[in-house]
Amino acid sequence: MVQYILITGASSGIGYEMAQQLAALKYNLILSARSEDRLAAIQQELSSKYGIDVQYIAKDLSKTGQAFELYDAIKSANLQVSHLVNNAGFGNYGSFTDTSLEEELNMIDLNIRSLVILTKLFAKDMAARKSGRIMNVSSLLAFLPFPYQSVYSATKSFVLAFSETLAAELEGSGVVVTTLAPGTTETAFISSDMRETNLLKSNKPTPVKTVAAAGVKLLLHGKGKKIVGFQNRFNAILAKIVPSAAMMKIKKNLASQKK
């Protein structure tokens, strides 16, 4: 049976760049995101350029019922997913008492609930075949939770803990679970407010192609977790050394727009 790599959040950012790089390596793809027009354009682009089979299924995974629909559509089409990239997600920036509760509940549904649903369903299939790889996209903020991104930080901490423990459960089963943890990446994820923070004013975001390349390598051949970038890895280690109260003050200053 022909095998496919399923990428969620594939219409832009890290997901789109991973699709480009995997297509260049001649992997067949199933792409999912909200915009059907955008997915159709990417399908045409990649299939004509690289001569691979590209399928797409438009779903809004902030509505968790559509995660089940995505799985059912793939099964109904008799497509076998050998690799799953749970990349879809979003965040926000601002004081928790001022940000939108509805938006944050949708964030939890997308970043956590739909990720768990897809991992559960596809991991069962992979375990039955004794073969498969799942890469969940977390964040540096799983290691360094930031003020003004409290809910987002918490969702990515969940993704990290969930992925690491699931990887241990599935060890020896033929199913490998890995975690990609990018730092700030040059994508549309960075809002205008975020660009005014002390962190973004003093540190250039990582190019999205660099993050995607690390993701492709981890997905295809890696194990465990991967923090992208030396400085990000150093900061994650530093957070374990510096007393938590002092570290939180540093992070609050970086996340602030004040000088």
DRENFI-768171 format. One record per atom (N, C-alpha, C): residue in three letters; x negated, y negated, z negated. Coordinates in steps of 0.1 Angstrom, whole numbers, plus 5000, padded with zeros to 4 digits. Example, Ala and Ser with C-alpha at 12.3 -4.5 7.8 and 13.67 -1.06 7.14 Angstrom:
ALA486850574922
ALA487750454922
ALA486850334922
SER487250224929
SER486350114929
SER487150004921
This chain:
MET499250125000
MET500050005000
MET499149875000
VAL499549785008
VAL498849655008
VAL498949584995
GLN497849534990
GLN497849464977
GLN497649314978
TYR498249244968
TYR498249094968
TYR497849044955
ILE497248924956
ILE497048844944
ILE498148744943
LEU498848744931
LEU499848644928
LEU499348534921
ILE499548404926
ILE499148284919
ILE500348204916
THR500548164904
THR501648074900
THR501047934900
GLY501947834902
GLY501347694902
GLY500447674914
ALA500747734925
ALA499847744936
ALA499947624946
SER500847534944
SER501047424954
SER500047314952
SER499247304941
SER498347194939
SER497347234929
GLY496347144927
GLY495347164916
GLY494547294917
ILE494347344905
ILE493547474904
ILE494147584912
GLY495447604911
GLY496047714918
GLY495847704933
TYR496047584939
TYR495847564953
TYR494347594957
GLU493447544950
GLU492047564953
GLU491647714951
MET492147774942
MET491947924940
MET492447994952
ALA493647954957
ALA494248024969
ALA493348004981
GLN492847884982
GLN491847854994
GLN490647944993
GLN490047954981
GLN488848034980
GLN489148184981
LEU490248234976
LEU490548374977
LEU490948414991
ALA491548324998
ALA491948345012
ALA490648355021
ALA489648275017
ALA488348275025
ALA487648415022
LEU487948475011
LEU487448605008
LEU488248725014
LYS489348685021
LYS490248775028
LYS491148855019
TYR491548795008
TYR492548854999
TYR493948815003
ASN494848905004
ASN496248865007
ASN496848804994
LEU497748704997
LEU498248624986
LEU499748614985
ILE500248604973
ILE501648564970
ILE501548434962
LEU502148334968
LEU502048204961
LEU503448164956
SER503448104944
SER504648064938
SER504447924932
ALA505447834933
ALA505547704928
ALA506947654930
ARG507247534926
ARG508647484928
ARG508947434942
SER507947384949
SER508247314962
SER508147424973
GLU509347454979
GLU509347554990
GLU508647495003
ASP508847365005
ASP508147305017
ASP506647305016
ARG506147275004
ARG504747275002
ARG504147415003
LEU504847514998
LEU504447654999
LEU504447705013
ALA505447665021
ALA505447705035
ALA504347645043
ALA503947525039
ALA502847455046
ALA501547525043
ILE501347565030
ILE500147635026
ILE500047775032
GLN501247845033
GLN501247975039
GLN500747965054
GLN501247865061
GLN500847855075
GLN499347815076
GLU498947735067
GLU497547695067
GLU496547805065
LEU496847885054
LEU495947995050
LEU496048115060
SER497248145064
SER497348265072
SER496748245086
SER496848125092
SER496248095105
SER494748075104
LYS494248015093
LYS492847995092
LYS492048115089
TYR492648205080
TYR491848315075
TYR492348455080
GLY493548455087
GLY494048585092
GLY494448685081
ILE494948635070
ILE495448715059
ILE496948705058
ASP497548795050
ASP499048785048
ASP499248705036
VAL500048595038
VAL500448505027
VAL501948505026
GLN502448545014
GLN503848535011
GLN504048425001
TYR505248365001
TYR505548264991
TYR506948284985
ILE507048244973
ILE508348254966
ILE508548134957
ALA509448044961
ALA509647924953
ALA510447944941
LYS509847914929
LYS510547934916
LYS510047824907
ASP510947774898
ASP510647684888
ASP510547764875
LEU509247784871
LEU509047874859
LEU509247804846
SER509547674846
SER509947614834
SER511347654830
LYS512047724839
LYS513347794836
LYS512947944836
THR512947994824
THR512348134822
THR513148234830
GLY514348214832
GLY515148314841
GLY514448334854
GLN513848224859
GLN513248234873
GLN511948314872
ALA511348334861
ALA510148424860
ALA510648564863
PHE511748604857
PHE512348744860
PHE512648754875
GLU513248644881
GLU513648644895
GLU512348654904
LEU511248594900
LEU510048604907
LEU509548754908
TYR509548814896
TYR509148954896
TYR510049044904
ASP511349024903
ASP512349104910
ASP512249084925
ALA511948964929
ALA511748934944
ALA510549004949
ILE509449004942
ILE508249074946
ILE508549224947
LYS509149284937
LYS509449424937
LYS510449464948
SER511449374951
SER512349404962
SER511749404975
ALA510649314977
ALA509949314989
ALA508849424990
ASN508749504980
ASN507849614980
ASN506349564982
LEU506049454974
LEU504749404974
LEU504049444961
GLN502849494963
GLN502049534951
GLN501049424946
VAL501249384934
VAL500349284928
VAL499249354921
SER498049334927
SER496849394921
SER496149294911
HIS496349164913
HIS495849064905
HIS496948954902
LEU497048914890
LEU497948804886
LEU497248694880
VAL497448574886
VAL496948444880
VAL498048364874
ASN498148364861
ASN499148274854
ASN498548134853
ASN498748054863
ASN498147924863
ASN499147814861
ALA500447844864
ALA501447734863
ALA501547684849
GLY501547554848
GLY501647484835
GLY501647334836
PHE502047264825
PHE501847124826
PHE501747074811
GLY501246944810
GLY501146884797
GLY501646744797
ASN501546674786
ASN501846534785
ASN500946464776
TYR501046334775
TYR500146254767
TYR501046154760
GLY500746144746
GLY501446034739
GLY501746074725
SER502145984717
SER502446014703
SER503646114702
PHE503546214694
PHE504646314694
PHE505946264690
THR506046154682
THR507346104678
THR507946014690
ASP507145994700
ASP507645914711
ASP507945994724
THR507246104725
THR507346184737
THR508646254738
SER509046304750
SER510346364753
SER510346504747
LEU511346534739
LEU511546664733
LEU511946764744
GLU512846724753
GLU513246814764
GLU512046854773
GLU511146754775
GLU509946784783
GLU509046884776
GLU508946864763
GLU508046954755
GLU508647094754
LEU509947104753
LEU510547244753
LEU510447314766
ASN510547234777
ASN510247284791
ASN508747334792
MET507847254786
MET506447294786
MET506247424778
ILE506847444767
ILE506747564760
ILE507247684768
ASP508447664775
ASP509047764783
ASP508047804795
LEU507447704801
LEU506547734812
LEU505247784808
ASN504547714798
ASN503247754795
ASN503147884786
ILE504247914779
ILE504248034771
ILE505148134775
ARG506448104775
ARG507448214777
ARG507448274791
SER507348194802
SER507248254815
SER505948324817
LEU504848274811
LEU503548344812
LEU503648484805
VAL504348494794
VAL504448624787
VAL505348714795
ILE506448664801
ILE507348744809
ILE506548804820
LEU505848724828
LEU505148774840
LEU504048874836
THR503348844825
THR502248934820
THR502849064816
LYS503949064809
LYS504549184804
LYS505049274816
LEU505749214825
LEU506249294836
LEU505149354846
PHE504249264849
PHE503149314858
PHE502149404851
ALA501849374838
ALA500949464831
ALA501449604830
LYS502849614828
LYS503349754828
LYS503149824841
ASP503349754852
ASP503149824865
ASP501649854867
MET500749764863
MET499349784864
MET498849904856
ALA499349914843
ALA499050014834
ALA499450154840
ALA500650154846
ALA501150284852
ALA500150324864
ARG499650234871
ARG498650264882
ARG497250274877
LYS497050244864
LYS495650244858
LYS494750144866
SER495250034870
SER494449944878
SER495149804879
GLY494349704876
GLY494949564878
GLY494149464870
ARG494349344873
ARG493649234866
ARG494549114865
ILE494549054853
ILE495448944849
ILE494548834844
MET494648714849
MET493948604844
MET494948494840
ASN494848454827
ASN495748354822
ASN494948224820
VAL495448114825
VAL494747984824
VAL495147914811
SER494147904802
SER494347834790
SER493647694792
SER492947644782
SER492347514783
SER491247504772
LEU490347404774
LEU489347374764
LEU490147334751
LEU491347274753
LEU492047224741
LEU492547344732
ALA492447464737
ALA492747584728
ALA491647594717
PHE490447544721
PHE489347544711
PHE489247404704
LEU489647304711
LEU489547164705
LEU490947094706
PRO491947134698
PRO493247074699
PRO493146924697
PHE493746854707
PHE493646704707
PHE494946634702
PRO494746534694
PRO495946444691
PRO496446384704
TYR497746354704
TYR498446294715
TYR498646394726
GLN498146514724
GLN498546634733
GLN498846754724
SER499646724714
SER499746834703
SER500446954708
VAL501546934715
VAL502347054720
VAL501547124731
TYR500947054740
TYR500147114750
TYR498947194744
SER498247134735
SER497147204728
SER497647334722
ALA498847324715
ALA499347444709
ALA499747554719
THR500347514730
THR500647614740
THR499447684745
LYS498347614747
LYS497147674753
LYS496347754742
SER496547714729
SER496047804719
SER496747934719
PHE498047934721
PHE498848054722
PHE498248144734
VAL498048084745
VAL497648154757
VAL496248224754
LEU495348154747
LEU494048214744
LEU494248334735
ALA494948314724
ALA495148424714
ALA495848544720
PHE496948514727
PHE497648624734
PHE496848704744
SER496048624752
SER495248694762
SER494148774756
GLU493448724746
GLU492348794739
GLU492848924732
THR493948914726
THR494449034719
THR495049134729
LEU495649084739
LEU496149184749
LEU495049254756
ALA493949184759
ALA492749244765
ALA492249354757
ALA492249334744
ALA491849444735
ALA492749564735
GLU494049534735
GLU495049644736
GLU494849724748
LEU494549664760
LEU494549734772
LEU493149784776
GLU492249764767
GLU490849814770
GLU490949964773
GLY490250004784
GLY490250144788
GLY491450194796
SER492450104798
SER493650144805
SER493450114820
GLY492450054824
GLY492250014838
GLY492749874841
VAL493449804831
VAL493949674833
VAL493049574825
VAL492549474832
VAL491649384826
VAL492349244825
VAL492349194813
VAL492949054810
VAL491848954807
THR491848844814
THR490748744811
THR491448614809
THR490648514804
THR491248384801
THR490248274807
LEU490848184815
LEU490048074820
LEU490447954812
ALA489347884807
ALA489647764798
ALA488847644804
PRO489547574814
PRO488947454819
PRO488947334809
GLY488047244811
GLY488147114804
GLY488947024813
THR488746894811
THR489446794820
THR489046814834
THR490046834843
THR489746864857
THR490446764866
GLU489746724877
GLU490246624885
GLU491346674894
THR492546664888
THR493846694895
THR494846594891
ALA496046614897
ALA497146524894
ALA497646544879
PHE497146644872
PHE497446664858
PHE497146544850
ILE496046474854
ILE495546354847
ILE496446234849
SER497246194840
SER498146084841
SER497345944840
SER498045844844
SER497345704843
SER497045674829
ASP497945714819
ASP497645694805
ASP496445764800
MET496245894805
MET495145974801
MET493845914806
ARG493845854818
ARG492645794824
ARG492245674816
GLU493045614807
GLU492745504799
GLU492145544785
THR492045674782
THR491545714770
THR490045704769
ASN489545694757
ASN488045694755
ASN487345814762
LEU487945924761
LEU487446054766
LEU487246034781
LEU488245994788
LEU488145994803
LEU487345874808
LYS487245764800
LYS486345654803
LYS484945684802
SER484545784794
SER483145814791
SER482745944797
ASN483646024802
ASN483346164808
ASN484146184821
LYS483346214831
LYS484046234844
LYS484646374844
PRO485846384849
PRO486546524850
PRO485746614859
THR485846744857
THR485146844865
THR485846854879
PRO485146854890
PRO485846874903
PRO486647004903
VAL487846994909
VAL488747104909
VAL488147224916
LYS487347204926
LYS486747324934
LYS485847394925
THR485147324916
THR484247394906
THR484947484897
VAL486047434891
VAL486947504882
VAL487547624889
ALA487947604901
ALA488547714909
ALA487547824912
ALA486347784915
ALA485347884918
ALA485047974906
ALA485047904894
ALA484847984881
ALA486048074879
GLY487148034883
GLY488348114881
GLY488348234890
VAL487948214903
VAL487948324912
VAL486948434907
LYS485748384903
LYS484748484898
LYS485248554886
LEU485848494877
LEU486448554865
LEU487548654868
LEU488448614877
LEU489548694881
LEU489048824888
LEU488148814897
LEU487748934905
LEU486749024898
HIS485848964889
HIS484749044884
HIS484549024869
GLY485148934862
GLY484748894849
GLY485448974838
LYS485048944826
LYS485748994814
LYS485748884803
GLY486648894794
GLY486748804783
GLY487248664787
LYS486648564781
LYS487048424784
LYS485948344790
LYS486348244797
LYS485348154804
LYS485748014802
ILE484847934794
ILE485047794793
ILE484247734804
VAL484847654812
VAL484147594824
VAL483247474821
GLY481947484823
GLY481147364821
GLY480247374809
PHE479047344810
PHE478147354798
PHE478547264787
GLN478847134790
GLN479247044780
GLN480547094772
ASN481447144780
ASN482647194774
ASN482347314764
ARG481447404769
ARG481047514760
ARG480347464747
PHE479547364749
PHE478847304738
PHE479847244728
ASN480847174733
ASN481847104725
ASN482647204717
ALA482947324723
ALA483747424717
ALA482947484705
ILE481647504707
ILE480747554696
ILE480647454685
LEU480447324689
LEU480347214680
LEU481547204670
ALA482747234676
ALA483947224668
ALA483947324656
LYS483147434658
LYS483047534647
LYS482147494636
ILE481247404640
ILE480147364630
ILE480547244622
VAL481147144629
VAL481447014622
VAL482647044614
PRO482746984602
PRO483847004593
PRO485146954600
SER486247024598
SER487447004606
SER488046864605
ALA487946804593
ALA488446674591
ALA487646574599
ALA486346584599
ALA485446494607
ALA485646514621
MET485846644625
MET486046674640
MET487346614645
MET488446624636
MET489646564641
MET489646414642
LYS488846344634
LYS488646204636
LYS487946174649
ILE486946254652
ILE486246234665
ILE487246254677
LYS488046364676
LYS488946394687
LYS490046284688
LYS490446234677
LYS491546124677
LYS490946004684
ASN489745974681
ASN489045854688
ASN488945874703
LEU488545994706
LEU488346024721
LEU489746024728
ALA490746074721
ALA492046084727
ALA492845944727
SER492245854720
SER492945724718
SER492545624730
GLN493345534732
GLN493045424742
GLN492445304736
LYS492145314723
LYS491545194716
LYS490045204717
LYS489345094716
LYS487945094717
LYS487345094703
